[in-house]
Amino acid sequence: MAHKVLVVAAHPDDEVLGCGGTILRHVANGDEVHIMIMAEGLTSRDNQRDVGLRQGELSELHRNAHKVSELLGAKKLTLLDFPDNRMDSVELLDVVKQIEAEVDNFCPDIVYTHHAGDVNIDHLITHNAVVTACRPLPGNTVKELYFFETLSSTEWQIPTGDKIFMPQMYVNIDKHLDKKIKALHLYESEMRKYPHSRSYEAVEILSKLRGFSVGIEYAEAFMVGRIIVG
């Protein structure tokens, strides 16, 4: 049976870094994937938020996000405009309502989003909003909820017990790593030179680490939020 999969990411490129290979695998299996990106992705580079100042760059970034979505095979991409790295300035309920609307309209049975322990504040807000929007009320269609790691955020957190990423699910992406890297090349402006963790080399190294941890070549890893059987 085909699944309906919703990926909720804070910024353009997080969807690829966190679960790009898994998205490709879902699409290859005949599942329908929708992607939501919550924040605009650029204005945190300035001391004061000025969308107009970055309008050209934002337009280019969002065009690239559509190209990435098409390359990954997603059926729908929703780009919202919450303030980049300032989502804690927004009422959480306003973020929740955007995700609830997509859940109500799309009725996904599988949802992926950020790990709660990430350094980036937008990742935390997105995580909390997704958990709230996907709460297991009677009639909610979400049966599986997973949290991904995001290079240049997850591994930069101080690994205390409530913050450390401890994966329980590993997805084989042997057939999909090359295309994941290709998708990241469309986000070239967001990538950095190795040994920065948000580099092409680091993405491959993490995929190898998660892979050999479970006896395969390349993998993406997830913490399990909730699985409802039956």
Summary of the structure (lengths in Angstrom):
residues: 230
radius of gyration: 16.5
end to end distance: 14.4
largest distance: 51.0
contacts: 773
relative contact order: 0.18
helix: 41%
strand: 19%
